[in-house]
């Protein structure tokens, strides 16, 4: 059980990092320029107010939840496939 924990934790952290880095969002509502959602959120939080910065946080949280769900499903499938095998 312990050998699976660190592998699954690594996959979970990698998927969260990919979601944080590669989730795009519009820099300005009127423009079509995209940037990473975390950077848009932080800069809007610094330069504007909280309500305008939350618009970039919503797709970021949704991407992170999707990454967690996919990682958990793949981990469960991996455990089911390798349940009968013993390490020799």
Long-range contacts (C-beta under 8 A, 24 or more apart in sequence): 4-75, 4-78, 4-79, 8-71, 8-75, 11-71, 11-74, 11-75, 12-68, 12-71, 12-72, 15-67, 15-68, 15-70, 15-71, 16-64, 16-67, 16-68, 18-67, 19-60, 19-63, 19-64, 19-66, 19-67, 20-60, 20-64, 23-59, 23-60, 23-63, 25-55, 25-56, 25-59, 25-60, 29-55, 37-63
